[in-house]
Amino acid sequence: PRTAKRLHVTARTLQRRLLEEGVSFAELLAEVRRTQAERLLLRSDAPLAQIAAQLGYADTGAFVRAFRGWTGVTPGAFRQRAGG
């Protein structure tokens, strides 16, 4: 609802337009979060808790589980492999 309001459309209109594009809001949100997470992990030394909060996760564990699901590795391992 907040996203639809910011786009000046109803929630139903947003849902319908996303379906027309073959993507769900949850999928789109996950992709944005993944991209932002990778960027933050590579370009900053911010603690995982801070990154999780910036991405809208209630706790670090939820962020770590989501990141592992996207990439197959934990955020810490991702950062370490990148030399950070």
C-alpha positions in Angstrom: 0.0 0.0 0.0 2.8 2.5 0.8 4.5 1.8 -2.5 1.3 2.2 -4.5 0.6 5.4 -2.7 4.0 6.8 -3.5 3.4 5.9 -7.2 0.0 7.5 -7.1 -1.9 4.4 -8.0 -4.1 2.0 -6.0 -2.6 -1.2 -4.6 -4.7 -3.2 -7.0 -3.4 -1.2 -10.0 0.1 -1.7 -8.9 -0.5 -5.5 -8.5 -2.1 -5.7 -11.9 0.7 -3.8 -13.6 3.3 -6.0 -12.0 1.4 -9.1 -13.1 1.4 -7.8 -16.6 5.1 -7.6 -16.4 5.3 -11.2 -15.0 6.7 -10.2 -11.7 5.3 -10.0 -8.2 5.9 -7.3 -5.7 7.7 -9.7 -3.4 10.0 -10.8 -6.2 10.7 -7.2 -7.1 11.4 -6.2 -3.5 13.7 -9.2 -3.1 15.7 -8.2 -6.2 16.1 -4.6 -5.0 17.1 -5.8 -1.5 19.6 -8.2 -3.0 21.2 -5.6 -5.2 21.3 -3.1 -2.4 22.7 -5.7 0.0 25.5 -6.6 -2.4 26.4 -3.0 -3.0 26.4 -2.2 0.8 28.5 -5.3 1.6 31.1 -4.4 -1.1 31.3 -0.7 -0.6 31.0 -0.3 3.1 32.2 -1.9 6.3 28.9 -1.3 8.0 27.9 -4.1 10.5 25.4 -6.7 9.2 22.8 -5.4 11.7 23.0 -1.9 10.2 22.7 -3.3 6.6 19.7 -5.5 7.6 18.0 -2.5 9.1 18.6 -0.3 6.1 17.1 -3.0 3.9 14.0 -3.2 6.1 14.7 -6.5 7.9 13.4 -6.7 11.5 16.5 -8.6 12.5 19.9 -9.7 11.2 19.0 -13.4 11.1 16.2 -12.8 8.6 18.6 -10.8 6.4 21.2 -13.5 6.6 18.7 -16.2 5.7 17.4 -14.1 2.7 20.9 -13.3 1.5 21.9 -17.0 1.7 18.8 -17.9 -0.3 19.7 -15.4 -3.0 23.4 -16.1 -3.3 24.1 -19.4 -1.6 26.5 -17.8 0.9 26.2 -15.7 4.0 26.7 -11.9 3.8 29.9 -12.3 5.8 31.3 -14.9 3.4 30.2 -12.8 0.4 32.1 -9.8 1.9 35.1 -11.9 2.8 35.3 -13.4 -0.7 35.2 -9.9 -2.2 38.2 -8.9 -0.1 36.2 -6.7 2.3 
